[in-house]
Amino acid sequence: MLKYLFLVGALTCLSLTGCGASGADEPAPLKLKDAASVDVPLEIKTLTSRNIRSRTFSAFKLGEAGARAAEALPALEKLADGPSGPEHPDQKAAAEAIEKIKASQLAADGNS
């Protein structure tokens, strides 16, 4: 029975995008369904959480919010420059969020 469950799990995994040897080096990027609903002040506070997953997901959500999250740039820069190193998940997410927010700001300025 255990072998059967393992086989079903493995086949399911291989059928999913970005799982196993699907030919793609990286999985498809995550996207929020509704980036407009991101509570920017709350996510800024969460960037200082003791929980790395909370910090990482907050940084991700702020990046998805784009130019609306411009006020988060100082907090994101502080997190990105933290002592753990640039490959730490929360710091990497913060650096990516900074890039997304700045790109969104440039695009908004270009459309004005």
C-alpha positions in Angstrom: 0.0 0.0 0.0 2.8 2.4 0.9 4.5 1.7 -2.5 1.2 2.5 -4.2 0.8 5.8 -2.4 4.4 6.8 -3.2 3.9 6.0 -6.9 0.7 8.0 -7.0 2.4 10.9 -5.3 5.4 10.7 -7.6 3.2 10.6 -10.8 1.1 13.5 -9.5 4.3 15.5 -8.8 5.7 14.9 -12.3 2.4 16.1 -13.8 2.7 19.5 -12.0 4.5 22.4 -13.6 7.9 23.0 -12.1 8.1 19.7 -10.3 10.6 17.0 -11.2 12.1 16.7 -14.6 9.6 18.8 -16.5 12.2 20.5 -18.6 11.9 23.8 -16.8 14.8 24.9 -14.6 12.6 26.9 -12.3 8.9 26.7 -11.4 6.5 29.4 -12.6 6.7 32.6 -10.5 4.0 33.0 -7.9 1.4 35.7 -8.4 -1.2 37.1 -6.0 -4.7 36.9 -7.2 -5.5 40.4 -6.0 -2.4 42.5 -5.4 -4.6 45.5 -4.8 -5.8 44.0 -1.6 -2.3 43.9 0.1 -2.4 45.8 3.4 0.8 47.7 3.0 1.1 49.0 6.6 0.5 45.6 8.0 3.0 44.0 5.7 5.6 46.6 6.6 5.1 45.7 10.3 5.4 42.0 9.5 8.9 42.6 7.9 10.2 42.8 11.5 8.6 39.5 12.6 10.7 36.9 14.3 9.3 34.3 11.8 11.3 34.1 8.6 8.3 32.7 6.6 6.2 35.7 7.7 9.0 38.1 6.7 9.5 36.4 3.4 5.8 36.3 2.4 5.3 39.9 3.5 8.2 41.0 1.3 6.8 39.0 -1.6 3.3 40.6 -1.1 4.8 44.1 -1.0 6.6 43.4 -4.2 3.4 42.3 -5.9 1.7 45.5 -4.7 4.1 47.5 -6.8 4.2 51.2 -6.6 1.4 51.2 -4.0 4.1 49.8 -1.6 6.6 52.6 -2.1 6.5 53.5 1.5 7.8 50.0 2.3 11.1 50.6 0.5 13.1 51.7 3.7 11.9 48.7 5.6 12.6 46.4 2.7 16.1 47.8 2.2 16.8 47.3 5.9 15.7 43.6 5.6 17.6 43.1 2.4 20.9 44.4 4.0 20.5 42.2 7.1 23.3 40.2 8.6 22.2 36.8 7.3 23.4 37.3 3.7 21.7 37.9 0.4 20.8 34.2 -0.2 18.7 34.1 3.0 15.1 33.6 1.8 13.7 36.7 3.5 16.5 38.9 2.3 16.2 37.6 -1.2 12.5 38.2 -1.2 13.1 41.8 0.1 15.6 42.5 -2.7 13.2 41.2 -5.3 10.4 43.3 -3.8 12.6 46.4 -4.0 13.2 45.7 -7.7 9.5 45.2 -8.4 8.4 48.3 -6.6 11.0 50.5 -8.3 10.2 49.1 -11.7 6.5 49.7 -11.0 7.2 53.3 -10.0 9.2 53.8 -13.2 6.4 52.3 -15.3 3.8 54.5 -13.5 6.0 57.6 -14.1 6.4 56.7 -17.7 2.6 56.5 -18.2 1.9 59.9 -16.6 
